Amino acid sequence: MKRLLLLLHILLLPALRLSAQANDPEVDTVLFIFEQNPGDEKWILKKAKDDRYLQVHYYRHDTLRWQYPALADTTSWNAFTFRGYRRNGGIENEGLTEHSLEFTRHDTLYRFTEWTSAREEGRTLELLLRIGENETTFPGKTDEKLGSLMIFEEFSDLLPNRYWPE
């Protein structure tokens, strides 16, 4: 019995360390926060400072409800799909950006999308949830301090841009 407990301890310790590190501000960098508008739900996209993992943490009433992927390791980047498009120019060229990040958890597709437009001088955020054929979208707060999905352009070696067909 002691050997079994020791073996479990040895096997689970690295996973527990990774999980603890995933919630450590010394180890994590917050890239983007989606807050429902109105609402009390929040999704925080975080990465390890050394780029080892990418995770989304879901909060309701400021309590962590789940994180995805559950294990913070180098394969976590593969659980996400990034799409980004940018057309530079001012109002006369109708400059715009469109960026999205999506993942699937328990048969539910989550897609965060951000649009900016020079003509409309603003930013729009939304979260699309799709379960089977049913879709629902939620508007997000557009406060600049919440970050931007555009930052994922900087991680093309870990999370390729899938906007253009391969």
C-alpha angles and dihedrals in degrees: 000000000000090000091051092051091047091049092050090048092052093046097045100040096080092049092049091049091052091049091049091047090052089067097042116106088205088063103030134070118202109225103174140000124202115197121181115243104242105011149077098248123106136182118199121196111208136176132192112261087240092047093246093135146005122212141170118218119201119209130187118186087355091299120121106241100174144340128214129244091026092215117057104218140122093279091062092086088065091061091070135067120207126197123181136173129177129184108187122213141086130265092297090058093038092236114202145160132210122187131169138178121195142178137168122233122176094345092310120117114214116195122180112196131186126189130185126185130190090208095053094036095217149079132251126202127188140168118215118200117193125186110176107310094340118099132183127180128203126197117234133214110262099209108147093224089069092074132236136266086227087082089076088073085076092061100055091132090059100029113025120211107254097185093108119057113255 
